[in-house]
């Protein structure tokens, strides 16, 4: 419960002859090019009455049945598998997927901003304003109410970190409260539906195609992307906030879904969304040198923390997540923890940008 209330390449491919159509989701891809995943914009389904007596990610049968109700409510609202997984994650963070008839007041004496006692119950610990007691204790109905609120409050949710989507929907105290539940939520959704969602970390090659290798210079360096420079390193008027801010990288715009490459061999040390909602990947190249790539969507990040990458390896797709006004790559170079001008650095290694 969360206080008052008002996201490396795969090793093995999954055969296309999957029981996806029986379960109600769409599978794309083939055995040679990528792991089969649920197609973008598609939902998954699971009959709550068919949930087996099993355990997934430490959650038992009763909890998994409740998760199935969340998944089905999301499907019936026409939402994507990412949205459905956010619903499961939120219920995990609120009630541990248990349909409990008490909440924050009873367990911690939590009050609303106006001083009244909280009345949180059910999977999502919803208060009186969400519906009747019976509605809030019905797993399917309460999940539907959550998703309807999410649709209304967070229209830009595809570009936001899952925990931020949940926070904006629930209006809880800590926007990062749900973060630790994302990975087990993905496990539960995939375990119940049999789907490969592509949400659990590293994403495979874009299905229906293959990764595009970058060109590597004689000195072993590669361009991060082929777009022209649209905003240089240094002070500038921020395009969203309209205030003078230091631009810690350089912007390159090759177009939505254009490939992004690692500039050098290295190890992925960061992947996810920062507090501005910017999807990012950070790579440590050794000798104090690191590179950072911003504004990818979750589905457009192809490596995970701990993965070893090579120069010119495609690590993602150009997107517009977070503090962005259009598809582009914000590219940074760090030396001993400090940012430097990426244009100057890349010229020095023989690979000029733009």
C-alpha positions as CSV (number, residue, x, y, z in Angstrom):
1,X,0.0,0.0,0.0
2,X,1.3,3.4,-0.9
3,X,-0.5,6.2,0.9
4,X,-3.4,8.3,-0.1
5,X,-4.7,7.8,-3.7
6,X,-7.1,10.7,-5.5
7,X,8.0,0.2,-18.2
8,X,21.8,-8.2,-24.7
9,X,20.0,-10.0,-27.3
10,X,17.8,-12.9,-26.5
11,X,19.6,-16.2,-26.6
12,X,16.9,-18.5,-27.8
13,X,14.1,-17.9,-30.2
14,X,10.5,-19.0,-29.5
15,X,8.9,-21.1,-32.3
16,X,6.3,-19.3,-34.3
17,X,4.0,-22.3,-34.0
18,X,2.8,-21.0,-30.6
19,X,-0.5,-21.4,-29.0
20,X,-0.9,-17.6,-29.2
21,X,-4.1,-17.6,-31.2
22,X,-5.7,-19.9,-28.6
23,X,-4.8,-17.5,-25.9
24,X,-6.0,-14.5,-27.8
25,X,-2.7,-12.6,-28.5
26,X,-0.7,-12.1,-31.6
27,X,2.8,-13.5,-32.1
28,X,5.2,-12.0,-34.6
29,X,8.7,-13.1,-35.7
30,X,10.5,-16.2,-36.7
31,X,13.1,-18.6,-35.3
32,X,16.1,-17.1,-37.2
33,X,15.6,-13.4,-36.7
34,X,14.3,-12.7,-33.2
35,X,12.4,-13.9,-30.2
36,X,8.7,-13.9,-30.9
37,X,6.9,-11.2,-28.9
38,X,3.5,-9.8,-28.6
39,X,3.0,-7.3,-31.4
40,X,3.1,-3.6,-30.5
41,X,-0.3,-2.4,-29.4
42,X,-1.7,-5.8,-28.8
43,X,-3.2,-7.1,-25.5
44,X,-2.9,-10.6,-24.0
45,X,-5.6,-12.7,-22.3
46,X,-6.0,-15.3,-19.7
47,X,-9.2,-16.8,-18.3
48,X,-9.1,-16.4,-14.5
49,X,-10.9,-19.7,-14.2
50,X,-8.0,-21.5,-16.0
51,X,-5.2,-20.3,-13.7
52,X,-3.3,-23.4,-12.6
53,X,-2.3,-24.2,-9.1
54,X,1.2,-22.8,-9.3
55,X,3.5,-20.1,-8.1
56,X,5.0,-17.3,-10.2
57,X,7.6,-14.8,-8.9
58,X,6.7,-15.9,-5.3
59,X,2.9,-15.2,-5.8
60,X,0.5,-18.0,-5.2
61,X,-2.7,-19.2,-6.9
62,X,-5.1,-16.8,-5.3
63,X,-2.9,-13.8,-6.2
64,X,-2.4,-15.1,-9.7
65,X,-6.2,-15.4,-10.2
66,X,-6.4,-11.7,-9.2
67,X,-3.7,-10.9,-11.7
68,X,-5.7,-12.7,-14.4
69,X,-8.7,-10.4,-13.6
70,X,-6.4,-7.4,-14.0
71,X,-5.1,-8.7,-17.3
72,X,-8.6,-9.4,-18.6
73,X,-9.9,-6.0,-17.6
74,X,-7.1,-4.4,-19.5
75,X,-7.8,-6.4,-22.6
76,X,-11.5,-5.5,-22.4
77,X,-10.6,-1.8,-22.3
78,X,-8.6,-2.3,-25.5
79,X,-5.2,-1.7,-23.8
80,X,-1.8,-3.0,-24.7
81,X,0.2,-5.7,-22.9
82,X,2.4,-2.9,-21.4
83,X,-0.7,-1.2,-20.0
84,X,-1.9,-4.6,-18.7
85,X,1.4,-5.2,-17.0
86,X,1.4,-1.8,-15.4
87,X,-2.0,-2.7,-13.9
88,X,-0.6,-5.9,-12.5
89,X,2.4,-4.1,-11.2
90,X,0.2,-1.4,-9.5
91,X,-1.9,-4.1,-7.8
92,X,1.2,-5.8,-6.5
93,X,2.5,-2.5,-5.1
94,X,-0.9,-1.7,-3.4
95,X,-2.1,-5.0,-2.1
96,X,0.4,-7.7,-3.1
97,X,-2.4,-8.9,-5.4
98,X,-4.6,-9.8,-2.5
99,X,-8.3,-8.6,-2.5
100,X,-8.2,-7.2,1.0
101,X,-11.0,-5.3,2.7
102,X,-8.8,-2.9,4.7
103,X,-6.1,-0.4,3.8
104,X,-3.8,2.4,4.8
105,X,-5.8,3.7,7.8
106,X,-6.1,0.3,9.4
107,X,-2.5,-0.6,8.8
108,X,-0.7,2.7,9.3
109,X,-3.1,5.4,10.4
110,X,-2.8,7.1,7.0
111,X,-5.0,10.1,6.5
112,X,-6.0,12.1,3.5
113,X,-4.7,15.7,2.9
114,X,-8.0,17.0,4.4
115,X,-7.4,15.0,7.6
116,X,-10.1,12.4,7.0
117,X,-9.3,8.7,7.3
118,X,-8.4,6.8,4.2
119,X,-10.9,4.2,3.0
120,X,-8.7,2.1,0.8
121,X,-9.7,-1.5,0.0
122,X,-9.3,-4.0,-2.7
123,X,-6.5,-4.9,-5.2
124,X,-5.8,-1.3,-5.9
125,X,-6.5,0.1,-2.4
126,X,-9.1,2.4,-3.9
127,X,-11.0,4.9,-1.7
128,X,-14.8,5.7,-1.7
129,X,-14.5,8.0,-4.6
130,X,-13.6,5.0,-6.9
131,X,-17.0,3.3,-6.4
132,X,-19.0,1.3,-3.9
133,X,-17.5,-1.2,-1.5
134,X,-18.8,-4.1,-3.6
135,X,-17.3,-2.6,-6.8
136,X,-13.9,-2.0,-5.2
137,X,-13.8,-5.6,-3.8
138,X,-14.7,-7.1,-7.2
139,X,-11.2,-7.8,-8.8
140,X,-12.5,-7.3,-12.4
141,X,-14.5,-4.2,-11.7
142,X,-11.8,-2.5,-9.6
143,X,-9.2,-3.3,-12.3
144,X,-11.5,-1.8,-14.9
145,X,-11.8,1.4,-12.8
146,X,-8.0,1.6,-12.5
147,X,-7.5,1.3,-16.3
148,X,-10.3,3.8,-17.1
149,X,-8.6,6.3,-14.8
150,X,-5.2,5.6,-16.3
151,X,-6.5,6.2,-19.8
152,X,-7.9,9.6,-18.8
153,X,-5.0,10.8,-16.6
154,X,-2.0,9.5,-18.5
155,X,-2.5,9.7,-22.3
156,X,1.3,9.9,-22.8
157,X,2.0,6.8,-20.8
158,X,3.9,5.0,-23.5
159,X,6.7,7.4,-23.1
160,X,6.8,7.3,-19.3
161,X,8.4,4.8,-16.9
162,X,5.7,2.3,-15.7
163,X,6.0,3.4,-12.0
164,X,5.3,7.0,-13.1
165,X,2.2,5.9,-15.0
166,X,1.0,4.1,-11.9
167,X,1.8,7.1,-9.7
168,X,-0.1,9.5,-11.9
169,X,-3.1,7.2,-11.9
170,X,-3.2,6.4,-8.2
171,X,-1.8,9.8,-7.0
172,X,0.2,8.0,-4.3
173,X,2.9,9.5,-2.1
174,X,6.0,8.1,-3.8
175,X,6.2,8.1,-7.6
176,X,8.9,5.3,-7.5
177,X,7.0,3.1,-5.1
178,X,6.0,0.6,-7.8
179,X,9.4,0.4,-9.5
180,X,10.5,-2.8,-7.8
181,X,7.4,-4.6,-8.8
182,X,7.9,-4.2,-12.6
183,X,10.1,-7.2,-13.2
184,X,7.9,-9.7,-11.2
185,X,4.8,-8.2,-12.9
186,X,6.3,-9.0,-16.3
187,X,7.0,-12.6,-15.1
188,X,3.4,-13.0,-14.0
189,X,1.9,-11.7,-17.2
190,X,4.2,-13.9,-19.3
191,X,3.8,-16.9,-17.1
192,X,0.0,-16.7,-17.1
193,X,-0.5,-15.9,-20.8
194,X,2.5,-17.7,-22.3
195,X,3.4,-14.5,-24.2
196,X,6.9,-13.1,-24.7
197,X,6.2,-9.5,-24.0
198,X,9.6,-7.9,-24.6
199,X,9.1,-5.9,-21.4
200,X,11.4,-7.7,-19.1
201,X,14.7,-6.0,-20.0
202,X,16.6,-6.6,-23.2
203,X,14.4,-6.5,-26.3
204,X,15.3,-8.7,-29.2
205,X,15.8,-7.6,-32.8
206,X,12.8,-5.8,-34.3
207,X,10.6,-8.7,-35.4
208,X,10.1,-9.0,-39.1
209,X,13.6,-7.7,-39.7
210,X,17.1,-7.7,-38.2
211,X,19.4,-5.5,-36.4
212,X,21.3,-3.0,-38.5
213,X,25.1,-2.9,-37.9
214,X,26.8,0.5,-37.8
215,X,29.9,1.4,-39.8
216,X,33.2,1.1,-37.8
217,X,36.2,3.3,-38.4
218,X,39.7,2.0,-38.8
219,X,40.3,3.1,-35.2
220,X,37.4,1.0,-34.0
221,X,34.8,3.7,-33.4
222,X,31.2,4.0,-34.7
223,X,28.7,6.8,-35.2
224,X,25.8,6.7,-32.6
225,X,23.3,7.5,-35.3
226,X,23.3,9.0,-38.8
227,X,21.1,12.0,-38.2
228,X,22.1,15.7,-38.6
229,X,23.0,17.7,-35.5
230,X,19.8,19.6,-34.4
231,X,21.1,21.0,-31.1
232,X,24.7,21.3,-30.0
233,X,26.4,20.8,-26.6
234,X,26.3,23.8,-24.3
235,X,23.9,26.4,-22.9
236,X,20.6,26.8,-24.7
237,X,17.0,27.7,-24.3
238,X,15.2,24.5,-23.3
239,X,12.6,23.7,-26.0
240,X,10.0,22.6,-23.4
241,X,10.6,24.7,-20.4
242,X,11.7,27.9,-22.2
243,X,14.5,28.6,-19.7
244,X,18.3,28.8,-20.2
245,X,19.8,25.4,-19.4
246,X,23.0,23.5,-20.1
247,X,22.6,20.9,-22.8
248,X,24.8,18.0,-21.6
249,X,24.8,16.2,-25.0
250,X,24.2,16.7,-28.6
251,X,20.9,16.0,-30.5
252,X,20.9,13.9,-33.7
253,X,17.7,13.4,-35.7
254,X,17.7,10.6,-38.2
255,X,14.0,9.9,-37.9
256,X,11.7,7.8,-35.7
257,X,12.9,4.2,-35.3
258,X,16.3,5.0,-36.9
259,X,19.0,2.7,-35.5
260,X,21.2,3.7,-32.6
261,X,24.6,2.2,-32.3
262,X,27.2,1.8,-29.5
263,X,30.2,4.0,-30.3
264,X,32.7,1.5,-28.9
265,X,33.0,-1.8,-27.2
266,X,31.8,-1.7,-23.6
267,X,29.4,-2.9,-20.9
268,X,25.8,-1.6,-20.4
269,X,25.7,0.0,-17.0
270,X,22.3,1.7,-17.2
271,X,19.0,1.1,-19.0
272,X,15.5,2.4,-18.2
273,X,13.9,5.7,-17.6
274,X,15.2,8.7,-15.7
275,X,13.1,11.0,-13.5
276,X,12.3,13.1,-16.6
277,X,10.8,10.0,-18.3
278,X,13.6,9.8,-20.8
279,X,14.4,6.3,-22.0
280,X,18.1,5.8,-21.8
281,X,21.0,3.4,-22.2
282,X,24.5,4.1,-20.7
283,X,27.6,2.2,-21.7
284,X,30.9,2.0,-19.9
285,X,33.8,1.8,-22.5
286,X,36.6,1.6,-19.9
287,X,39.5,4.1,-19.3
288,X,37.0,6.5,-17.8
289,X,34.9,6.9,-20.9
290,X,31.1,6.3,-21.0
291,X,28.4,7.1,-23.5
292,X,24.7,7.8,-22.9
293,X,21.8,7.6,-25.3
294,X,18.4,9.2,-24.6
295,X,14.7,9.3,-25.7
296,X,14.2,5.7,-26.7
297,X,10.9,4.0,-25.9
298,X,10.9,0.8,-23.7
299,X,10.3,-1.3,-26.8
300,X,13.2,0.5,-28.6
301,X,15.9,-0.5,-26.2
302,X,17.7,-3.7,-27.2
303,X,20.2,-4.3,-24.5
304,X,20.1,-4.6,-20.7
305,X,22.4,-3.8,-17.8
306,X,25.4,-6.2,-17.7
307,X,25.3,-6.9,-21.5
308,X,28.6,-6.6,-23.3
309,X,28.3,-4.7,-26.6
310,X,30.7,-4.0,-29.5
311,X,31.4,-0.9,-31.5
312,X,28.7,-0.5,-34.2
313,X,26.2,-2.8,-32.5
314,X,22.7,-1.6,-32.7
315,X,21.4,-1.0,-29.2
316,X,18.1,0.7,-29.9
317,X,15.8,2.8,-32.0
318,X,15.4,6.5,-32.1
319,X,12.3,7.7,-30.2
320,X,10.8,10.6,-28.4
321,X,10.2,9.5,-24.8
322,X,10.4,11.9,-21.9
323,X,11.4,15.6,-22.3
324,X,11.3,15.6,-26.0
325,X,9.4,17.4,-28.7
326,X,10.0,14.9,-31.5
327,X,12.0,11.8,-32.4
328,X,15.7,12.3,-32.0
329,X,18.8,10.9,-30.2
330,X,20.3,12.9,-27.3
331,X,23.9,11.6,-27.2
332,X,26.3,12.2,-24.4
333,X,30.0,11.4,-23.8
334,X,31.3,11.2,-20.2
335,X,34.9,11.2,-19.2
336,X,35.7,10.4,-15.6
337,X,32.0,11.2,-14.7
338,X,31.9,14.6,-16.4
339,X,30.1,15.3,-19.7
340,X,32.2,16.6,-22.6
341,X,31.3,17.9,-26.0
342,X,30.4,14.8,-28.0
343,X,31.1,16.5,-31.3
344,X,34.6,17.4,-30.3
345,X,35.2,14.0,-28.8
346,X,34.0,12.1,-31.8
347,X,36.1,14.2,-34.2
348,X,39.1,13.4,-32.1
349,X,38.5,9.7,-32.5
350,X,38.0,10.2,-36.3
351,X,34.2,9.9,-36.5
352,X,32.6,13.3,-36.9
353,X,28.9,13.6,-36.1
354,X,26.2,14.7,-38.4
